[in-house]
Amino acid sequence: MSDVKLNLREEIRTKNMWQLMAKLTPVAVLAMSINSINTFVDALFIGQFLGEKALAAVSLAFPLAFLTNSFAAMLGVGGSSILSIAIGAKDEEIQKKSFGTIIFLSLIVSFFLTTFGWVFAEDMIAAIGGKGEILELGALYFQTLILGAFFQIFAVSLSMLIRAEGKINEAMTIAMISMVANMILNPLFIGYLDMGIAGAAYATIISMVIFAVLVIWYFVTKRASYEVDLTYFKLEKKIARPVITIGISAMMLQLMFVVQQVVVFKMIARYGNDWDIAFMGACYRILILMLVPGFGFSTALQPVAGINFGAKDYPRVKKAFWTFSIGSTILTTVLLILLQIFPTAVLGLMLPEAVFTPEDIFNFRIMMSPGFMFSFFFMAIILYQSIGDAKTAGFVMILREVVFFIPFVIILPIWWGLTGIYATPVIQNIITLTIAIYLVFKLFKKWDMETV
């Protein structure tokens, strides 16, 4: 192993934590911005070129698009977790075979997902609340988008392996090229070529193909900081099993988000109209964009926590957790304040011809308000994923996305109407943040006892 490769591991093991955070998080935030910006850009151009009904249709299809994200997250988070631990523990066999195992799993998962999505697209959009033209447009968008499932799962999961070794800058650069391609192709396909709502899906697919090609190039040209066996393409059980086990918690985050949105849009359809569906779709995209720092900081934390945990340096894992949590919370809070001050300007980007009522603005502000709580929660989840504790991560995710969300989003609108739907995340996040804080302190206390 070269000095450069050794230095990368040692830097994560020994460098001042604040300096390490300052080095890793800017590119990690940019890297995690890619998906959020892509969905924001899709909605932006669809709203500008195709209008309110098209945006409502994409909003209904948006939760289903997270099915692909969920499996990409499962393989990416599971693979990056075992890889970073293997780098910390200097397990060269795991390092060599992770690449081929992830590719094999990507092929299997994407085949079944694409088949299922294509066949049942219209049924799923209808189940969420799509009717008439919105149902037709939503089904067309999702059926087109699902054709690119393999490229997205393949590219995203392998890019997470690049991040797992601490080379977040390289992962960000590759993802950034894909994002720029999507931003160029969206107006070209939707506006100039008049491909309608399918044009947005094709733009995303082509950008994912570019993403996948660049990831392959990274590994083929031997830019990884560990040795990769490029001829190994098998379902290695001792790698695949922990990848799936650990990754399930990340998949559940995405799948529960799908379930959560399905319920939300069903409730919106019950208490509102097509405008309310479009408005909620816009709010969701802005919320995801606001949460990018939390995602980015947690992405940067993953290799630091995983590699130091693999080396059994528990005090350094704890220090990393608190450092990254503080930095993420500060940045997310700044963004939250800006959204609270300028809600109309941000919403107007996707709904340019809309006239927002005081109730719309009030609901938007309520939905954004728990934003500062997300950072610590994301850090807690990534911490447990990084140390291979899938059970705890999955448990907390089920509590957050199902147990403390669905009952409230069904009950609160009975008294508060649409506002009750927007208020649900406030209650949900207060409860689950409390649980996450308790579990993290319990884990750290256990480590303190072991190191005495």
C-alpha positions as MATLAB code, in Angstrom:
seq = 'MSDVKLNLREEIRTKNMWQLMAKLTPVAVLAMSINSINTFVDALFIGQFLGEKALAAVSLAFPLAFLTNSFAAMLGVGGSSILSIAIGAKDEEIQKKSFGTIIFLSLIVSFFLTTFGWVFAEDMIAAIGGKGEILELGALYFQTLILGAFFQIFAVSLSMLIRAEGKINEAMTIAMISMVANMILNPLFIGYLDMGIAGAAYATIISMVIFAVLVIWYFVTKRASYEVDLTYFKLEKKIARPVITIGISAMMLQLMFVVQQVVVFKMIARYGNDWDIAFMGACYRILILMLVPGFGFSTALQPVAGINFGAKDYPRVKKAFWTFSIGSTILTTVLLILLQIFPTAVLGLMLPEAVFTPEDIFNFRIMMSPGFMFSFFFMAIILYQSIGDAKTAGFVMILREVVFFIPFVIILPIWWGLTGIYATPVIQNIITLTIAIYLVFKLFKKWDMETV';
ca = [
       0.000    0.000    0.000;
       1.373    3.404   -0.976;
       2.228    6.265    1.393;
      -0.729    8.238    0.000;
      -3.082    5.407    0.905;
      -1.612    5.095    4.376;
      -1.791    8.859    4.905;
      -5.499    8.925    4.144;
      -6.255    6.397    6.877;
      -3.855    8.001    9.344;
      -5.280   11.455    8.726;
      -8.733   10.198    9.696;
      -7.193    8.473   12.709;
      -5.109   11.360   14.041;
      -5.951   14.779   12.570;
      -7.560   17.474   14.733;
     -11.307   16.771   14.576;
     -12.398   20.346   13.813;
      -9.837   20.552   11.015;
     -10.963   17.169    9.714;
     -14.585   18.317    9.752;
     -13.638   21.527    7.939;
     -11.867   19.475    5.275;
     -14.502   16.781    4.739;
     -17.857   18.489    5.225;
     -17.865   21.210    2.508;
     -17.445   18.648   -0.257;
     -19.770   16.227    1.549;
     -22.512   18.855    1.736;
     -22.016   19.594   -1.958;
     -22.078   15.893   -2.769;
     -25.293   15.338   -0.833;
     -26.754   18.428   -2.485;
     -26.747   16.646   -5.818;
     -29.898   14.548   -5.336;
     -31.713   17.353   -3.535;
     -30.789   19.874   -6.197;
     -31.777   17.423   -8.926;
     -35.276   16.958   -7.469;
     -35.536   20.712   -6.896;
     -34.445   21.433  -10.476;
     -36.910   18.859  -11.863;
     -39.748   20.523   -9.971;
     -38.504   23.989  -10.931;
     -38.544   23.356  -14.682;
     -41.733   21.298  -14.573;
     -43.475   24.101  -12.694;
     -42.076   26.762  -15.042;
     -42.720   24.955  -18.351;
     -45.641   22.596  -17.696;
     -47.659   24.211  -14.909;
     -49.481   23.270  -11.731;
     -51.046   19.955  -12.850;
     -47.716   18.564  -14.047;
     -46.072   19.594  -10.767;
     -48.896   17.892   -8.841;
     -48.374   14.713  -10.921;
     -44.631   14.667  -10.231;
     -45.349   15.364   -6.559;
     -47.436   12.182   -6.401;
     -44.738   10.206   -8.223;
     -42.020   11.696   -6.003;
     -42.559    9.241   -3.097;
     -42.377    6.299   -5.504;
     -39.081    7.591   -6.898;
     -37.695    7.073   -3.397;
     -38.085    3.312   -3.902;
     -34.975    3.458   -6.082;
     -33.237    5.731   -3.585;
     -34.049    3.296   -0.788;
     -32.262    0.358   -2.413;
     -29.337    2.554   -3.465;
     -29.080    3.689    0.161;
     -29.243    0.104    1.427;
     -26.310   -1.044   -0.711;
     -24.378    2.204   -0.366;
     -24.676    2.628    3.397;
     -24.204   -1.077    4.097;
     -21.219   -1.280    1.765;
     -19.598    1.923    3.019;
     -20.037    0.841    6.637;
     -18.279   -2.515    6.273;
     -15.635   -0.970    4.003;
     -14.687    1.829    6.404;
     -14.535   -0.638    9.306;
     -12.379   -2.943    7.153;
     -10.023   -0.051    6.331;
      -9.739    0.784   10.027;
      -9.133   -2.884   10.904;
      -6.821   -3.381    7.861;
      -8.945   -6.252    6.516;
      -7.712   -6.439    2.908;
     -10.016   -9.270    1.816;
     -13.160   -7.249    2.556;
     -11.627   -4.222    0.838;
     -10.868   -6.181   -2.348;
     -14.247   -7.899   -2.705;
     -16.658   -5.101   -1.716;
     -16.731   -3.568   -5.210;
     -17.787   -6.744   -7.043;
     -20.320   -7.723   -4.403;
     -22.070   -4.333   -4.564;
     -22.276   -4.523   -8.370;
     -23.808   -7.997   -8.202;
     -26.382   -6.876   -5.646;
     -27.199   -3.784   -7.752;
     -28.060   -5.969  -10.746;
     -30.396   -8.207   -8.739;
     -32.208   -5.404   -6.935;
     -32.670   -3.151   -9.970;
     -34.098   -5.946  -12.137;
     -36.951   -6.663   -9.750;
     -37.533   -2.983   -8.931;
     -37.732   -1.931  -12.575;
     -40.129   -4.752  -13.454;
     -42.399   -4.025  -10.493;
     -42.386   -0.255  -11.044;
     -43.173   -0.481  -14.752;
     -46.089   -2.890  -14.297;
     -47.736   -1.226  -11.294;
     -46.933    2.470  -11.863;
     -50.510    3.557  -12.566;
     -51.934    1.494   -9.708;
     -49.474    3.024   -7.243;
     -50.118    6.609   -8.375;
     -53.868    5.972   -8.101;
     -53.437    4.537   -4.606;
     -51.733    7.738   -3.472;
     -54.608    9.862   -4.730;
     -53.969   10.491   -8.421;
     -57.007   10.992  -10.638;
     -57.662   11.980  -14.244;
     -54.900   13.928  -15.953;
     -52.711   13.971  -12.835;
     -52.882   10.153  -12.645;
     -51.955    9.823  -16.316;
     -49.038   12.261  -16.101;
     -47.757   10.804  -12.819;
     -47.761    7.252  -14.186;
     -45.955    8.349  -17.363;
     -43.270   10.145  -15.355;
     -42.667    7.223  -12.983;
     -42.693    4.534  -15.686;
     -40.056    6.489  -17.586;
     -37.960    7.230  -14.510;
     -37.910    3.609  -13.288;
     -36.140    2.555  -16.503;
     -32.994    4.149  -15.102;
     -33.169    2.359  -11.742;
     -30.059    0.248  -12.339;
     -27.849    3.212  -13.218;
     -28.979    5.129  -10.133;
     -28.555    2.213   -7.725;
     -25.208    1.258   -9.263;
     -23.804    4.798   -9.306;
     -25.044    5.968   -5.901;
     -24.042    2.807   -4.021;
     -20.525    2.721   -5.502;
     -20.031    6.459   -4.971;
     -20.702    5.786   -1.279;
     -17.770    3.352   -1.301;
     -15.613    6.238   -2.517;
     -16.877    8.380    0.372;
     -16.293    5.520    2.817;
     -12.546    5.673    2.236;
     -12.628    9.393    3.053;
     -12.255   10.610   -0.558;
     -15.377   12.739   -0.461;
     -13.923   15.322   -2.835;
     -13.640   12.761   -5.640;
     -17.160   11.470   -4.982;
     -18.501   15.023   -5.015;
     -16.802   15.882   -8.314;
     -18.300   12.849  -10.048;
     -21.765   13.568   -8.659;
     -21.466   17.249   -9.561;
     -20.880   16.421  -13.227;
     -24.051   14.313  -13.173;
     -26.009   17.150  -11.559;
     -24.850   19.695  -14.134;
     -25.883   17.306  -16.911;
     -29.347   17.020  -15.383;
     -29.657   20.801  -15.102;
     -28.740   21.220  -18.769;
     -30.924   18.386  -20.068;
     -34.067   19.355  -18.132;
     -34.852   22.611  -19.958;
     -33.582   21.076  -23.219;
     -35.942   18.079  -23.074;
     -38.935   19.764  -21.411;
     -38.790   23.135  -23.123;
     -36.836   23.061  -26.384;
     -37.663   19.478  -27.490;
     -41.176   19.676  -25.992;
     -40.960   16.169  -24.473;
     -43.262   17.126  -21.624;
     -43.138   15.436  -18.250;
     -41.279   12.412  -19.653;
     -38.459   14.773  -20.628;
     -37.683   15.425  -16.966;
     -37.424   11.674  -16.347;
     -35.159   11.148  -19.366;
     -32.913   13.975  -18.188;
     -32.520   12.235  -14.836;
     -31.812    8.853  -16.460;
     -29.098   10.222  -18.748;
     -27.470   12.070  -15.854;
     -27.410    8.794  -13.891;
     -25.809    6.988  -16.834;
     -23.070    9.620  -16.840;
     -22.746    9.191  -13.062;
     -22.356    5.408  -13.444;
     -19.738    5.698  -16.202;
     -17.626    8.078  -14.105;
     -17.802    5.814  -11.046;
     -16.615    2.861  -13.142;
     -13.792    5.033  -14.481;
     -12.726    5.867  -10.911;
     -12.293    2.227   -9.942;
     -10.900    0.987  -13.279;
      -8.165    3.633  -13.203;
      -7.220    2.430   -9.689;
      -7.871    5.715   -7.907;
      -9.197    4.003   -4.779;
      -7.019    4.246   -1.683;
      -7.317    0.481   -1.150;
      -6.790   -2.518   -3.412;
      -9.879   -3.483   -5.461;
     -10.299   -6.815   -7.247;
     -11.895   -5.719  -10.525;
     -12.323   -9.323  -11.713;
     -14.408  -10.396   -8.720;
     -18.156  -10.334   -9.422;
     -19.828  -12.725   -7.028;
     -22.372  -12.671   -4.258;
     -19.851  -12.957   -1.431;
     -22.063  -13.998    1.489;
     -19.830  -12.714    4.264;
     -19.934   -9.287    2.610;
     -23.468   -9.308    1.169;
     -25.124  -10.353    4.429;
     -23.754   -7.476    6.571;
     -24.227   -5.031    3.670;
     -27.925   -5.867    3.600;
     -28.274   -6.120    7.386;
     -26.639   -2.754    8.045;
     -28.100   -1.117    4.954;
     -31.666   -2.064    5.827;
     -31.842    0.805    8.318;
     -30.886    3.257    5.556;
     -33.365    1.608    3.212;
     -36.038    1.887    5.869;
     -35.386    5.623    6.156;
     -36.209    5.943    2.465;
     -39.051    3.391    2.437;
     -40.682    4.874    5.501;
     -40.416    8.245    3.805;
     -42.320    6.691    0.889;
     -44.999    5.353    3.255;
     -45.079    8.680    5.054;
     -45.607   10.652    1.853;
     -48.225    8.230    0.553;
     -50.235    8.838    3.712;
     -49.597   12.599    3.545;
     -50.800   12.923   -0.041;
     -53.824   10.743    0.699;
     -54.705   13.130    3.510;
     -54.020   16.161    1.290;
     -56.350   14.685   -1.348;
     -58.992   14.175    1.332;
     -58.831   17.636    2.904;
     -57.605   19.679   -0.077;
     -57.460   19.832   -3.882;
     -54.982   19.709   -6.785;
     -53.434   23.018   -5.696;
     -52.759   21.636   -2.225;
     -51.038   18.572   -3.729;
     -48.774   20.806   -5.836;
     -48.062   23.061   -2.841;
     -47.128   20.133   -0.592;
     -44.854   18.795   -3.350;
     -43.051   22.136   -3.463;
     -42.734   22.201    0.346;
     -41.220   18.715    0.419;
     -38.545   19.616   -2.106;
     -37.602   22.753   -0.193;
     -37.483   20.791    3.065;
     -35.142   18.203    1.552;
     -32.921   20.980    0.208;
     -32.787   22.581    3.661;
     -31.719   19.266    5.197;
     -28.731   18.903    2.873;
     -26.244   20.065    5.574;
     -27.497   17.336    7.900;
     -27.096   14.711    5.191;
     -23.727   16.120    4.159;
     -22.233   16.294    7.643;
     -23.458   12.759    8.397;
     -21.865   11.553    5.139;
     -18.569   13.113    6.220;
     -18.926   11.567    9.677;
     -19.399    8.035    8.322;
     -15.786    7.250    7.281;
     -14.413    9.024   10.367;
     -16.655    7.051   12.725;
     -16.304    3.771   10.827;
     -12.524    3.809   10.445;
     -11.906    4.852   14.076;
     -14.432    2.296   15.314;
     -12.640   -0.371   13.261;
      -9.439    0.689   15.021;
     -11.327    0.491   18.381;
     -10.648    4.149   19.156;
     -14.004    4.838   20.858;
     -13.083    8.236   22.389;
     -12.267    9.536   18.905;
     -15.587    8.246   17.552;
     -17.377   10.159   20.321;
     -15.395   13.306   19.605;
     -16.226   13.037   15.909;
     -19.925   12.634   16.665;
     -20.157   15.775   18.802;
     -17.980   17.894   16.495;
     -19.949   17.045   13.364;
     -23.302   17.369   15.173;
     -22.526   20.897   16.377;
     -21.318   22.051   12.960;
     -24.333   20.599   11.177;
     -26.843   22.103   13.608;
     -25.385   25.592   13.220;
     -25.536   25.512    9.414;
     -29.022   23.991    9.259;
     -30.341   26.598   11.688;
     -29.025   29.425    9.488;
     -30.863   27.973    6.476;
     -34.020   27.513    8.556;
     -33.987   31.180    9.575;
     -33.656   32.278    5.938;
     -36.605   30.109    4.893;
     -38.727   31.512    7.701;
     -37.923   35.073    6.595;
     -38.343   34.608    2.822;
     -40.948   31.846    2.293;
     -42.761   33.476   -0.637;
     -39.582   34.033   -2.649;
     -38.507   30.376   -2.305;
     -41.944   28.897   -3.018;
     -42.362   31.220   -5.988;
     -39.443   29.548   -7.775;
     -41.532   26.398   -8.332;
     -44.987   27.960   -8.407;
     -44.278   31.217  -10.256;
     -47.892   32.144  -11.030;
     -49.288   31.232   -7.620;
     -50.740   33.649   -5.103;
     -49.977   32.243   -1.669;
     -52.552   32.691    1.077;
     -51.598   33.471    4.686;
     -52.574   29.879    5.512;
     -50.152   28.551    2.866;
     -47.274   30.561    4.315;
     -48.209   29.565    7.876;
     -48.282   25.879    6.927;
     -44.931   26.175    5.146;
     -43.311   27.782    8.177;
     -44.682   25.114   10.521;
     -43.389   22.312    8.290;
     -39.888   23.838    8.130;
     -39.670   24.699   11.844;
     -38.275   21.359   13.152;
     -35.351   21.643   10.720;
     -32.736   22.356   13.403;
     -33.617   19.057   15.134;
     -32.709   16.913   12.143;
     -28.924   17.236   12.388;
     -28.506   15.406   15.681;
     -30.972   12.741   14.571;
     -29.099   12.119   11.298;
     -25.819   11.908   13.196;
     -27.269    9.356   15.619;
     -28.511    7.158   12.779;
     -25.232    7.350   10.836;
     -23.292    6.626   14.029;
     -25.136    3.353   14.580;
     -24.839    2.442   10.893;
     -21.103    3.205   10.953;
     -20.452    0.840   13.845;
     -22.586   -1.905   12.279;
     -25.492   -1.676   14.744;
     -28.323   -2.030   12.227;
     -30.885   -3.083   14.824;
     -30.805    0.180   16.801;
     -30.715    2.352   13.671;
     -33.694    0.477   12.226;
     -35.627    0.649   15.483;
     -35.282    4.425   15.714;
     -36.251    4.849   12.068;
     -39.470    2.846   12.489;
     -40.379    4.920   15.537;
     -39.769    8.159   13.686;
     -41.308    7.439   10.313;
     -44.243    5.232   11.305;
     -45.089    5.052   15.002;
     -44.790    8.789   15.713;
     -45.908   10.102   12.329;
     -48.769    8.183   10.749;
     -51.165    8.316   13.739;
     -50.668   12.080   14.145;
     -50.980   12.871   10.424;
     -54.318   11.043   10.391;
     -55.684   12.441   13.673;
     -54.557   16.105   13.673;
     -56.353   17.105   10.427;
     -59.649   16.102   12.038;
     -59.373   19.232   14.203;
     -56.964   21.456   12.245;
     -57.599   20.518    8.621;
     -54.616   20.886    6.287;
     -52.613   22.660    8.979;
     -52.701   19.465   11.039;
     -50.787   17.665    8.280;
     -48.061   20.318    8.239;
     -47.857   20.344   12.053;
     -47.251   16.587   12.365;
     -43.436   16.754   11.775;
     -43.078   19.059   14.788;
     -44.495   16.462   17.203;
     -42.748   13.609   15.402;
     -39.299   15.199   15.661;
     -39.561   16.306   19.282;
     -40.355   12.751   20.398;
     -37.799   10.942   18.238;
     -35.026   13.446   18.989;
     -35.495   12.743   22.689;
     -35.200    9.001   22.068;
     -32.113    9.452   19.864;
     -30.367   11.554   22.535;
     -31.071    8.888   25.159;
     -29.703    6.053   22.987;
     -26.517    7.926   22.054;
     -25.741    8.778   25.674;
     -26.395    5.146   26.616;
     -23.953    3.941   23.935;
     -21.260    6.400   24.993;
     -21.645    5.402   28.633;
     -21.122    1.771   27.622;
     -17.938    2.705   25.745;
     -16.668    4.701   28.741;
     -17.075    1.650   30.955;
     -15.203   -0.540   28.450;
     -12.245    1.846   28.205;
     -11.813    2.383   31.944;
];
